[in-house]
């Protein structure tokens, strides 16, 4: 992803595919398209659907159709829509972690990286709104988000053991909330530029950078 906040908005890249469940035998011709297997294509299609339409606006039939398969193919790989949403979240979280790693080791200013962080968040607003709603009422989604956050905390503390888990968690959660507020336009609604918000983001990024 570009780190230039003035660059034109890009369509979010689909997450890297998770490892497919093992099945007996080789996939049929109906389960591969252009050399890609069904789970990969379904995961990418589900990502695009959730990013564009959110969880409520997406159906398993639409995901299968977008991937180029008949509806029944979806259920050979995923139990239901919630299962594929969690798989998309896991892949998205892995991509977010890789981006965070790259950001924290870049030579660019922390303020510039704060702007990049907000733009990245804005690209996935619809998906993240769905994630937030589901996490409130769905234990499996809440657990998945907690596991993803814990992985981020562990990764940062491996490079900065002087920081406690509480310190890293506070920075990451604070960054997430401020990025959401800036991306959603809450400061714009108040007639504010959000300069202090960006300053806080920059300070958290600086705190988490490897020393």
MOMOLIN-V666289 format. One record per residue. RES is the residue in three letters. SS is DSSP state (H for helix, E for strand, - for the rest). Layout:
BEGIN
{{RES:SS} {RES:SS}}
END
This chain:
BEGIN
{{UNK:-} {UNK:-} {UNK:-} {UNK:-} {UNK:-} {UNK:-} {UNK:-} {UNK:-} {UNK:-} {UNK:-} {UNK:-} {UNK:-} {UNK:-} {UNK:-} {UNK:-} {UNK:-} {UNK:-} {UNK:-} {UNK:-} {UNK:-} {UNK:-} {UNK:-} {UNK:-} {UNK:-} {UNK:-} {UNK:-} {UNK:-} {UNK:-} {UNK:H} {UNK:H} {UNK:H} {UNK:E} {UNK:E} {UNK:-} {UNK:-} {UNK:E} {UNK:E} {UNK:H} {UNK:H} {UNK:H} {UNK:H} {UNK:H} {UNK:H} {UNK:H} {UNK:H} {UNK:H} {UNK:H} {UNK:H} {UNK:H} {UNK:H} {UNK:H} {UNK:H} {UNK:H} {UNK:-} {UNK:-} {UNK:-} {UNK:-} {UNK:-} {UNK:-} {UNK:H} {UNK:H} {UNK:H} {UNK:H} {UNK:H} {UNK:H} {UNK:H} {UNK:H} {UNK:-} {UNK:-} {UNK:-} {UNK:H} {UNK:H} {UNK:H} {UNK:H} {UNK:H} {UNK:H} {UNK:H} {UNK:-} {UNK:-} {UNK:-} {UNK:H} {UNK:H} {UNK:H} {UNK:H} {UNK:H} {UNK:H} {UNK:H} {UNK:H} {UNK:H} {UNK:H} {UNK:H} {UNK:H} {UNK:H} {UNK:H} {UNK:H} {UNK:H} {UNK:H} {UNK:H} {UNK:H} {UNK:H} {UNK:H} {UNK:H} {UNK:H} {UNK:H} {UNK:H} {UNK:-} {UNK:-} {UNK:-} {UNK:-} {UNK:H} {UNK:H} {UNK:H} {UNK:H} {UNK:H} {UNK:H} {UNK:H} {UNK:H} {UNK:H} {UNK:H} {UNK:H} {UNK:H} {UNK:H} {UNK:H} {UNK:-} {UNK:H} {UNK:H} {UNK:H} {UNK:H} {UNK:H} {UNK:H} {UNK:H} {UNK:H} {UNK:H} {UNK:H} {UNK:H} {UNK:H} {UNK:H} {UNK:-} {UNK:H} {UNK:H} {UNK:H} {UNK:H} {UNK:H} {UNK:H} {UNK:H} {UNK:H} {UNK:H} {UNK:H} {UNK:H} {UNK:H} {UNK:H} {UNK:H} {UNK:H} {UNK:H} {UNK:H} {UNK:H} {UNK:H} {UNK:H} {UNK:H} {UNK:-} {UNK:-} {UNK:-} {UNK:-} {UNK:-} {UNK:H} {UNK:H} {UNK:H} {UNK:H} {UNK:H} {UNK:H} {UNK:H} {UNK:H} {UNK:H} {UNK:H} {UNK:H} {UNK:H} {UNK:H} {UNK:H} {UNK:H} {UNK:H} {UNK:H} {UNK:H} {UNK:H} {UNK:H} {UNK:-} {UNK:H} {UNK:H} {UNK:H} {UNK:H} {UNK:-} {UNK:-} {UNK:-} {UNK:-} {UNK:-} {UNK:H} {UNK:H} {UNK:H} {UNK:H} {UNK:H} {UNK:H} {UNK:H} {UNK:H} {UNK:H} {UNK:H} {UNK:H} {UNK:H} {UNK:H} {UNK:H} {UNK:-} {UNK:-} {UNK:-}}
END
